[in-house]
Amino acid sequence: MSARRFGLASAEIVAPDFDLALTLNSGQVFHWRAEGEGFAGTIGDAPVYVEQRGGSLIVTPAARVGLIARYFSLDHPLAKIRRTFPAGDVALAAAAASCAGLRIIRQPLWECTATFITSAMKQVAHIRQISAVLRARYGRVVRAGELELHAYPTPDALAALGEADLRACGLGFRAAKLLGTARRFASAEIAEDALRGLDRGAAESALRTLPGVGPKVANCVLLFALEHLDAFPIDVWIERVLRESYFRGKRRVTTARLRDFAQSHFGLYGGYAQQYLFHHARTQGSRGTGK
């Protein structure tokens, strides 16, 4: 499948230091699907098809160029970011080398929050499946030419459901948590503008009032939706990396200490360090739970 398949005009955008497949398969998002030479997915309710050709992206429809550039954070200075990483950190250097071109994706707030609530104790394949079912049953059909996809369900769409409806989508105990959070978003108790006006600590505290949002999910939202690039989500993969690479042989290292260490050690772009360490560990290690 190529861009011509959709009967729409395409546009090219220069994308240096970027790997499309690596970024989309790094555990940040779970709904993009491989289509021929590229990937099809939605950004909010906008359907998009994108291919990588060397240092450029071919975007369909052409009008989505600006949206794609922002979504994939092509403005992030990766070389500068990598130079801020701690000197002599062998584990991070290896992870960063293996993840060249991986960028943090700027995600819609509601979709990011909901997706990571559903990710708890799930493998990536299962998270993708849940996302696909939710979209197919309760998301709006969005089209661009011959490209037809489903947007993620709105908070209002999910808030109108019952817990049994969401359990039928494979959410298990996550159903009640997603439903409760959808209702908080639908009632405007959680407002994106207000969250963006808070510092990181206050934003994390606000997010953690939501059902199903603990420290890990909150930091995923801070990093992937609210652009706090120093946020450092700690899941089972990252905890294992931190213990083995930075605290080997030390006992009684609490999760709180790991959080404090990560914040001080990795600095302003700790989110990038986390994503490199996470993806490197997940692809080099055995199968386990998703982010």
C-alpha positions in Angstrom: 0.0 0.0 0.0 1.3 3.5 -0.8 0.0 7.0 -0.4 -1.6 6.8 -3.9 -3.9 4.1 -2.5 -6.1 6.7 -0.8 -6.8 8.9 -3.8 -5.5 12.0 -2.0 -2.6 14.4 -2.4 0.4 13.8 -0.3 3.2 16.0 1.0 6.8 15.5 2.0 8.3 16.7 5.2 11.9 16.6 6.2 12.4 14.4 9.2 16.1 14.1 10.2 17.1 12.0 13.1 13.8 10.2 13.1 12.8 6.6 12.9 9.0 6.2 12.2 8.7 2.5 12.9 10.9 2.5 16.0 8.9 5.4 17.4 5.5 3.9 16.8 6.5 0.5 18.1 8.2 1.8 21.3 5.2 1.4 23.7 4.0 5.0 23.6 0.9 4.5 21.4 -1.0 1.3 20.6 -3.3 2.0 17.6 -1.2 2.6 14.6 -1.2 -0.2 12.1 1.4 -1.2 9.5 -0.1 -0.6 6.0 2.2 -1.6 3.1 5.1 0.8 3.1 3.9 2.9 6.0 1.5 3.3 8.9 -2.1 4.4 9.2 -3.5 5.9 12.4 -5.4 8.7 13.9 -4.2 11.9 15.7 -7.2 12.8 17.7 -10.0 12.5 15.1 -7.8 13.1 12.1 -7.0 10.0 10.0 -3.4 9.9 8.6 -1.2 7.7 6.5 2.5 8.2 6.7 5.6 6.6 5.1 9.2 7.1 5.7 11.6 7.5 2.8 15.1 8.1 4.1 15.2 11.3 6.0 11.7 12.4 4.9 8.1 11.5 5.6 5.4 11.3 3.0 2.1 12.4 4.6 -1.4 11.7 3.4 -3.5 13.9 3.3 -1.1 16.7 2.5 -2.9 19.0 4.9 -1.7 16.9 7.8 1.9 17.9 7.5 1.9 20.3 10.4 -0.1 17.9 12.6 2.4 15.1 11.9 5.4 17.3 12.6 4.0 18.3 16.0 2.8 14.8 16.8 6.2 13.2 16.3 8.0 16.1 17.9 10.2 16.8 15.0 11.2 20.1 16.7 12.9 18.3 19.6 16.7 18.7 19.2 17.7 15.1 19.8 21.4 15.7 19.5 21.2 18.4 22.2 19.0 16.2 24.4 21.4 13.3 24.2 24.3 15.6 25.2 22.5 16.3 28.5 22.6 12.6 29.5 25.0 11.8 32.4 28.6 11.3 31.2 29.8 7.8 31.8 26.4 6.2 32.0 27.1 3.0 30.1 23.6 1.6 30.3 21.9 4.8 29.0 24.6 5.2 26.3 23.8 1.7 25.0 20.1 2.2 25.1 20.3 5.6 23.3 22.5 4.1 20.6 20.0 1.3 20.0 17.1 3.8 19.9 18.5 6.3 17.4 15.7 8.3 15.9 13.1 7.4 18.6 11.1 10.5 19.5 8.6 11.3 22.2 5.1 11.4 20.7 2.8 14.3 21.6 -0.5 12.7 22.4 -4.0 14.0 23.0 -4.5 14.2 26.8 -7.7 12.2 27.1 -6.6 9.4 24.7 -3.2 9.2 26.5 -4.8 9.0 29.9 -7.4 6.4 28.9 -4.9 4.3 27.0 -2.4 4.0 29.9 -5.2 3.2 32.4 -6.1 0.3 30.2 -2.4 -0.8 29.9 -2.1 -1.8 33.6 -0.6 -5.3 33.8 -1.1 -5.9 30.1 1.3 -6.9 27.3 1.6 -4.6 24.4 -0.4 -6.9 22.1 -3.2 -6.9 24.6 -3.2 -3.2 24.9 -3.4 -2.9 21.1 -6.4 -5.3 21.1 -8.3 -3.4 23.7 -7.7 -0.1 21.9 -8.9 -1.6 18.7 -12.1 -3.0 20.3 -12.9 0.3 22.0 -12.4 2.2 18.8 -14.5 -0.1 16.7 -17.4 -0.2 19.2 -17.5 3.3 20.5 -15.2 5.5 18.4 -16.4 7.7 15.6 -15.5 6.5 12.0 -13.2 9.1 10.4 -12.3 9.2 6.7 -9.9 10.9 4.4 -10.4 9.8 0.8 -10.3 6.0 0.9 -8.6 5.9 4.3 -11.2 4.9 6.9 -10.3 4.5 10.6 -11.9 4.8 14.0 -11.0 7.7 16.4 -10.6 6.9 20.1 -14.0 7.1 21.9 -14.6 10.5 23.5 -15.1 10.8 27.2 -18.8 11.4 26.7 -19.1 8.2 24.6 -17.6 6.1 27.3 -19.2 8.0 30.2 -22.6 7.0 28.9 -21.8 3.3 29.1 -22.0 0.8 32.0 -19.1 -1.1 33.5 -20.3 -4.3 31.9 -20.0 -2.7 28.4 -16.3 -2.0 29.1 -15.7 -5.4 30.6 -17.0 -6.9 27.4 -14.1 -5.1 25.6 -11.6 -7.1 27.6 -10.8 -4.5 30.2 -11.4 -6.6 33.3 -10.9 -4.6 36.5 -9.7 -1.7 34.4 -13.3 -1.1 33.2 -14.5 0.6 36.4 -11.4 2.8 36.4 -11.7 3.9 32.8 -15.4 4.6 33.3 -14.8 6.7 36.4 -12.1 8.7 34.6 -14.2 9.1 31.5 -17.0 10.6 33.6 -14.5 13.0 35.3 -13.4 14.2 31.8 -16.9 14.4 30.5 -18.0 16.5 33.4 -15.1 18.9 32.8 -13.7 18.2 36.3 -10.4 17.6 34.5 -9.6 20.4 32.1 -6.6 20.3 29.8 -5.9 24.1 29.9 -5.9 24.0 33.7 -3.5 21.0 33.8 -1.2 22.7 31.4 -1.1 25.8 33.7 0.2 23.7 36.6 3.8 22.8 37.4 4.8 19.2 37.2 4.2 18.3 40.8 0.7 19.9 40.9 -0.2 18.4 37.6 0.8 14.9 38.8 -1.3 15.4 42.0 -4.3 16.4 39.9 -3.9 13.4 37.6 -3.6 11.0 40.5 -7.1 11.9 41.7 -8.4 10.0 38.7 -9.5 6.4 39.0 -6.7 4.1 37.8 -4.0 6.8 37.7 -1.1 6.0 40.0 2.5 7.3 39.8 3.4 5.4 36.6 0.3 6.3 34.6 0.5 9.9 35.8 4.0 10.2 34.7 3.2 8.7 31.3 0.5 11.4 30.9 2.9 14.1 32.1 5.5 13.0 29.5 3.4 12.0 26.5 0.5 14.4 26.7 1.6 17.4 28.9 5.1 17.7 27.6 7.0 17.5 30.9 10.1 16.0 29.3 11.7 15.4 32.7 8.9 13.0 33.8 10.2 9.5 34.3 7.5 6.7 34.4 8.7 3.7 36.3 7.1 0.3 35.4 8.4 -3.2 35.9 10.9 -2.9 33.0 12.4 0.4 34.2 12.5 -0.7 37.8 14.5 -3.8 36.7 16.9 -1.6 34.7 17.4 0.8 37.5 18.1 -1.9 40.0 20.4 -3.9 37.8 22.3 -1.0 36.2 22.5 1.6 39.0 21.8 -0.3 42.3 23.3 -3.8 41.6 24.1 -5.6 44.8 22.2 -3.1 47.0 19.3 -4.3 49.0 16.2 -2.5 50.3 16.2 0.0 47.5 12.6 1.3 47.6 10.6 2.5 44.6 10.6 6.0 46.1 14.4 6.0 46.2 14.4 4.9 42.5 12.1 7.8 41.7 14.3 10.3 43.5 17.4 8.8 41.8 15.9 9.0 38.3 14.9 12.6 38.8 18.3 13.8 39.9 20.4 11.5 37.7 18.7 11.9 34.3 17.8 15.6 34.5 15.7 17.8 32.3 15.2 15.2 29.6 14.7 12.2 31.8 11.6 11.2 29.8 13.8 10.6 26.8 16.3 8.6 28.9 13.4 6.6 30.3 12.0 5.8 26.8 15.4 4.7 25.5 16.0 2.5 28.6 12.4 1.1 28.4 12.4 0.2 24.8 16.0 -1.2 24.9 15.1 -3.4 27.9 11.8 -4.5 26.4 13.3 -5.5 23.1 16.4 -7.1 24.5 14.6 -8.8 27.4 11.9 -11.5 27.7 8.3 -10.8 27.0 6.5 -9.1 29.8 3.9 -6.5 30.6 3.4 -3.4 28.6 4.3 0.1 29.6 
